[in-house]
Amino acid sequence: MTSRAERATLLEAAGMTLLGEAWTVAGVTPESAVRSVIHLDVRPDVRVDHETADSVARTEQIWWDIARDVGVLTDDNAFHLSPTCPGAFRLPWARVRAAAPGEFLRALQTEFGSLEFVTVCPTDGTVVGVFEEEDENWIVTSRGRP
């Protein structure tokens, strides 16, 4: 993914509405967000085994619950997102609205080739990321600004 237009097209195909962009959110860039949740010492908040029935849907529901709890999501399901695919760090955060829980993660996986992404809380910089690790999906939270 190399351009804003390409990302916008992929996000739209994944069922999201692009509301805007920001280079930093609460002082956090997409690159610093990823670095805060991907490193040797990281431990996931939740692991979902790929063998679990409908592991993608389960991963998404857990992400919604955590994202709402830490303030990533607004009341109308809007949030700042950065996929972790190649080229994504050269782009600003995408502020998006997902249609509803249970609909975007599988589409994101289809459109971007991966379900991996990071999101950030606009008030305190808490990062919530979703990643594929071997035979599990990980949901990882980094509290406060990275």
C-alpha positions in Angstrom: 0.0 0.0 0.0 1.7 3.1 -1.2 -0.9 5.9 -1.4 -3.7 7.5 0.6 -6.0 6.8 -2.4 -5.1 3.1 -2.4 -5.6 2.9 1.4 -9.0 4.7 1.1 -10.1 2.3 -1.6 -9.1 -0.7 0.5 -10.7 0.6 3.7 -13.9 1.3 1.8 -13.9 -2.2 0.4 -13.5 -3.5 3.9 -16.8 -1.7 4.8 -15.3 1.3 6.5 -16.1 5.0 6.0 -13.1 7.2 5.8 -13.8 10.3 8.0 -10.4 12.0 7.9 -6.7 11.6 8.5 -4.1 12.8 11.2 -0.4 12.4 11.2 -0.4 12.1 15.0 -3.2 11.3 17.5 -2.5 12.2 21.1 1.1 12.5 20.1 1.3 9.0 18.7 2.2 8.2 15.0 1.3 4.9 13.3 5.0 3.8 13.5 5.4 4.6 17.2 2.1 2.8 17.9 3.3 -0.4 16.2 6.6 -0.2 18.0 4.8 0.0 21.3 3.0 -3.3 20.8 5.5 -5.3 18.7 8.8 -6.0 20.5 10.5 -9.0 22.2 9.0 -8.2 25.6 5.4 -7.8 24.5 2.8 -10.1 26.0 -0.7 -10.2 24.5 -3.7 -9.2 26.5 -5.7 -12.0 24.7 -4.7 -14.9 22.5 -7.2 -16.5 20.1 -6.1 -19.9 18.7 -6.6 -20.2 15.0 -8.2 -23.6 15.6 -11.0 -21.9 17.6 -14.3 -21.9 15.8 -14.6 -18.6 13.9 -11.3 -17.3 15.4 -11.5 -14.1 13.2 -15.0 -13.2 14.5 -13.9 -13.9 18.1 -10.8 -11.8 17.7 -12.9 -8.9 16.3 -15.4 -9.1 19.2 -12.6 -9.1 21.7 -11.0 -6.1 20.0 -14.3 -4.2 20.1 -14.6 -4.9 23.8 -11.1 -3.8 24.6 -11.2 -0.8 22.2 -14.4 0.5 23.8 -13.0 -0.1 27.3 -9.8 1.9 26.7 -11.5 4.8 24.8 -10.3 3.9 21.2 -13.9 3.9 19.9 -16.4 6.8 19.9 -20.1 6.2 20.5 -20.6 6.1 16.7 -17.9 3.4 16.2 -15.3 5.8 14.8 -11.6 5.3 15.5 -8.1 5.9 14.2 -6.6 2.9 12.4 -3.4 2.1 10.7 -3.0 -1.3 8.9 0.5 -2.7 9.5 1.0 -3.8 5.8 4.1 -2.5 3.8 4.0 1.2 3.2 1.4 2.0 5.9 3.9 3.9 8.1 4.4 6.5 5.4 0.7 7.4 5.7 -1.2 9.3 8.4 -3.7 7.6 10.7 -7.0 7.0 9.0 -10.0 8.0 11.0 -12.7 5.5 10.1 -16.1 4.3 11.1 -16.9 0.6 10.9 -20.4 -0.4 10.1 -20.9 -2.6 13.1 -19.0 -5.2 15.2 -18.5 -8.5 13.5 -18.2 -7.1 10.0 -14.8 -5.4 9.4 -11.9 -7.8 10.5 -12.5 -10.5 7.9 -13.0 -7.8 5.2 -9.8 -6.1 6.4 -8.0 -9.4 6.1 -9.3 -10.0 2.6 -8.5 -6.4 1.4 -5.1 -6.0 3.0 -4.0 -9.6 3.1 -3.7 -9.6 6.8 -5.9 -8.8 9.8 -3.0 -6.9 11.5 -3.6 -3.3 12.5 -3.2 -0.7 15.3 -5.6 1.8 16.7 -5.1 4.6 19.2 -7.1 6.4 21.9 -7.4 10.1 21.0 -7.3 11.2 24.6 -4.4 9.4 26.2 -2.5 7.6 23.4 -3.3 4.1 24.5 -2.7 1.7 21.6 -4.6 -1.5 20.8 -3.2 -3.8 18.1 -4.3 -7.0 16.5 -1.6 -9.3 15.1 -1.1 -12.8 13.8 1.5 -14.8 15.7 2.2 -18.3 14.4 -1.1 -20.1 15.1 -2.8 -17.4 17.2 -4.3 -13.9 16.8 -3.0 -11.6 19.5 -4.7 -8.5 20.9 -2.1 -6.3 22.6 -2.6 -3.1 24.5 0.0 -0.4 25.3 -1.3 2.1 27.9 -0.4 5.7 27.6 1.8 7.3 24.9 4.4 5.0 23.5 
